[in-house]
Amino acid sequence: MNLTYEGKTKNVYQLENGNILLQFKDDVTGENGVFDPGANTVGLTIEGMGKAGLRMTEFFFSKLAEKNIPTHFIEANIEEATMQVKNAKVFGRGLEVICRFKAVGSFLRRYGAYCEEGQDLDAFVEVTLKDDERQDPPISADALHMLDVLPKADYEVLKKLTQDISTIVKDELAKKGLVLYDIKLEFGRDAETGEIILIDEISAGNMRVYKDGKYVEPLDLVKLLLG
């Protein structure tokens, strides 16, 4: 297998069978040693985070499969912290899609004059460009269309998938008394069918979760959810 991309939290390999292998790392995004799922730099390393993130990802991808939601997931190897997935093409140079149920993080920093921390949001969907140099700028559906990144019709598909997936995650967490504040997802097109599918991962490193009003650290979240 050939290393094709070295990411912040995962390495990506091309397999001889045409599929992709993701190698999960113990690194998580953040700044100054503080975890932040929306950050575009590695903030800290948490021992065991790679395997924990994969366990959580496998759990949620299985839930999505039960509901016939299209993803790139094929199989996972927890001991090796690897996941085999379908080949997919990203939109433009990559998009991140955030679904917000509570006002926190960058949403609160931008719109704090109009809301309070933890204020309820109605599964608000926000799309940002993956662009470290420009601090992952938010972009509208109109701009995505005009810049030939994503047609408007596909944006609506992306938005609905984001809300459906995020609600499934939110409901699963709620069974353990956990409250999902926001979650970051990524999508692409299946390289063979062209279908819009969920790619990347669904792990503690991609979401903010609270319990009894207190923030839950990523490794603690995995333990609370999966034991």
C-alpha positions, 0 to 999 in steps of 0.5 A: 500500500502507498501513503497518499496523504499525511493528515493531522489525525489520520494517514491515508493509504491507497490499497492494491484492491482500489480501496483506501486505508485510514490509519488513525493517530492519537493526535487531535485538533486544538490550540495551545494544548486545548482540544477543539474539533473546529481547529485546523491545527494539531493541539495535543496528543492523547494516548489511545485516542486513535483506537478509541476514535475508530471504535466510536466511528465503527459504532456510528457507521454501523448505526447509519448502515442500519438506516441505509445512509450512504457512507464510505465504510467497509471494515475496521481493525481496532487493534491496528487502528485502521479502517478500510473505506471506499474510494471517494472524491472530495468537493473542491479541495475538501469541505467540512460540514458542521451541524450545531444543536447548541451555540458554542465554539466559533458560532458563539465567537461570531454571533455572541451579540445575538445568543448565549453560550449553550443556547438551542440551535435547530440543527444549524448546518454550516459549511467551511472550506478546508483551507488551513492558510485561510483559517477554514472560511465559512461559505454559503450555498450560493458561493459553492455553486458560483465557484463550481465546488458544489451545485445547489441541488447537491448542497440540499442533499448534503444538508439533509444528510448532515442533519439526519446523521447528526440527529442519529448521533445526538439520539444515541448519545442521549441514551447515555445522558450525553448532550451533543452540542455540535459535530463536524462531518465530511462528505464526498462522491463515491468514485464509482457511483457518484453518490454523495456519501459520508466520509472520514470518521464520526469520533469524539475528536469531531464533536463537542458533548456535554453531560450534566452541563459539563464538557466531556473530554474525548476519551471519557466520551468513548468510555461513557458511550461504549464502556 
